[in-house]
């Protein structure tokens, strides 16, 4: 389905990013992995992509660093699809949110998407590539959730960034969409489920379908957004949240 396509995935050594890279490789794409982790620390994740299909290379890139992003993008001979997925979450009650916490979320989750998205778009326009850019948002980009104000605000920004990019890049044939996962037993939410009892207690009540999602379910949706089936889709936020945004705040009888 994605043969002859070069796909860049950021945050590719994390749970969600690695699942995206693996599923895109299985779909026939040649995958480039970026992550802030050094290559030695990401070896198992690299091997997973290699086992699934074709890995072009792994690069250690901090998406906050625009010079590094541009240099790594320039080094790519071709890029057809970009999954800007790198992100963080750190829970703090609103009254306790530190300036550092706030800024880190904006710098990585939002400015990181801007840096990668603009750099990729410029490369696509220069090469006349009618590519796909897929940003990772979250269901809490539209629905407030306790104790993650910086994260929710950053993802709300990603939603609007998606629409702005889609509006302005459509004339070049570049499609821009976002994936908005709900509560997933992996990645950032997976860590919160393991480490934050108050988060796990809330989660037990709010998913109409009953259980958190999986990294594979999110990755399969990313493959869909990257596929020819979505040629007429741009500026959309594809939400996979098990119904969380339907406001079930009490357990069913």
N, C-alpha and C positions, 0 to 999 in steps of 0.2 A: 504493500500500500504506500509506503514512504521510501521506496527504493530511489536511489540517486539524490536523496535529500540529506543535507547536513543539518543536524539539530544541535543547538547549544542549550545545555541545562545548567543553570546556576544553583548553588546549594546542592550540588549533585552527590555529595557525600553524606547528606542527611537522609532520614527515612523517606520522606515524601519525594525529594529530588532524585534519590537513587531509584525509587520505584518508577518515576517518570522516565528516567534514562533507560532503565531495563525494558520497560514496555515499548518505548520508542524504538529501541534497538530490535526488539522482537518484531516490530512492524516494518522493519527493513531499513530504517534510517541509520546513517553514520553519525555517531554521537560524539560530541565534545563535552567534557565535564569540567565545570569550574566550581571551586569551593575555596573557602578560606583555610581549610585544613591542608597541611603539607601532604604531598603524594604518599609518603610512607604511612601516614596515619589513615589514609583513605584506601589502602590496598584492597581490603575485602570488598569495598564498594566498587572499586575499579574492576576487580575480577568478576563481579556479578554482571556488569555490563558486557564485559568481554565474552562471558559465557552465553549471554543472550543474543549477541549479534556483533556488530562492528563498532569498536571504539577507536576514534581517530587519535585523541590524546586527552590527557588530564592536565589542567593548569591551576596553580594556586593563585586565586584572584580575590581581592577584597572589593566588593561592589561599591563600597563607599569612595574608593580611590578612582577618580575619573581618569587620571593619566594611565593607571594600570589597566582599567577597563578598555580604554581606547587602544592601548598597545596590544593587549591580548586579542581584541577584535580585529585589528589590522593584520595580525599574524594568521588569521583564518583565511584560507584560499577561497572558501565559499561558506555562506550561511543562508539557509532557507527558512529555518524555523528556530525561534528563540523562546525558551521557557525561563522567564525571570522569576525564580522561585526562592532565592536566598532570603531568609528572614529570622527574626528572633521574637520571643515573648518572655516577659518577666512580670509576674503578677505583683502588684502593690495596690493597697487601697488608695483611692484618689488623694486623700489628705496626706498620704505618705510618699507619693510619687516624687522621686528625686529628679533634679534637672538632668542628671546623667542618664537616668532610665528613659525619660521623655526623649532626649536627643538621640540616644542610641536607636530607639524604635524608628524615629523619623529618618535617621541617616541610613539605616540598613533596609528597612521595609519599604520606604517610599522613595527616598533619593536613590537608593540602589536600583530600584525599578526604573526610575527616570534615566539614570546613567546607562544602564544596559539597554533600555528601550531606545533611547535616542542614538546611542552609538550603533546599535544594530540597524536601526532605520536608515541612518545615513549611509551605512555600507550597502544596504539593500537598494536604496535609491541610486547610488553611484553605479551599481552593477545591473540596474534595471531588473532586480529580482522582486517578483510579486510574492513576497514572503508572508509568514505568519509570526506574530509576536503574541505570546500567551503569558500573562502576568498571574501570579498567585495572590489572590485576595483571601477573604474569609467571610463566613456568614455574619461575623460580628462587625464587618464593615458597614452594615446597615442596621444591626440590632445591638443595643448596648448590653454589655455583660459585665458583672461586677469585677472590679479589681484589675482590669486590663485596659484602662483608658488610653495609654499611649499606643498600645497595639491596635485597639479598635479604631482610633483616629487615623493611624497610619494606613490601615486597610481601607478606610473610607476614602482616603486620598488616592489609594491605588485604583479604586473603582472609578473615580473621576479622571484619573490619569489615563485609564483604559479608554474611556469615552473621548477624551480630548485627542489622544493619539489616533484613535480610529477615525475620528472626524477629519483630521488634517492629513492623514496618510492614505486615505481611501483613493485619492486622486492618483496615487502611485501604484494602486493595486495591492497595497499591504493591508492585510486583515489583522486587527488587534482585538483580542478578547481576553477575558479573565476567568479563572477557575476559582470558585469560592467554596472551599471545603467547610464542612461542619466540624463536629467533634470526632477526631480520628484517633484510633489506637496506635498512633505512630507520631514521630516528629515532635513538634512543640506541644500539641495537646496531649500526646502520649506521655511526655515528661510530666505535665501537670497532673494527669491522672495518677501517676505513680508517686509524685512528690508533694502534692497539695491536697490534703484531705477535704478541705472546704470546696475545692473545685470538683472532686470526685462525687461529693454529696449532691452538688447541684446537677451534675451530669446525669445522675441516676433518675432525675425527675423530668428532664426536658426533651428527650428524644422520642417523638411519637412512634418511630419504627423500632424503638426499644434498645438498640445497641449502637455504640460508636461505629463509624465507618472504618474502612481499611485503606492502607496506602495504595493497594492495587486498584481499588474502586476509583480513587481519585486519579491515579495514573491512566486508567483506561479512558476516563473523560478527557484527559489531556491529549491522548492519541486521537480521540474524536475531533477535538478542536484543531489538531494539526492535519487532519485528513481532508481529502477532496470533498467529502460530504458537507463540509462547512464553508464551501466557497462563497456562499451568499450571506455569510454571518460575520458581522463586525460590530464592535462596540457593545457586546453582550457580556453579562456576568453570569456564568453558568454555576448555579448553586447546587451542591450535593451535601445536604445537611441532615438527611433522615427526617426532615420535617421540623427541625429545631425552630426555624423562623415562623412556624405556625403558632407559636406561643403556648405550648403545653407546659405549664409551670407546675402542675401537680401530677403525681402518678395516677394512672387510670384506676378506676374502681375494680 
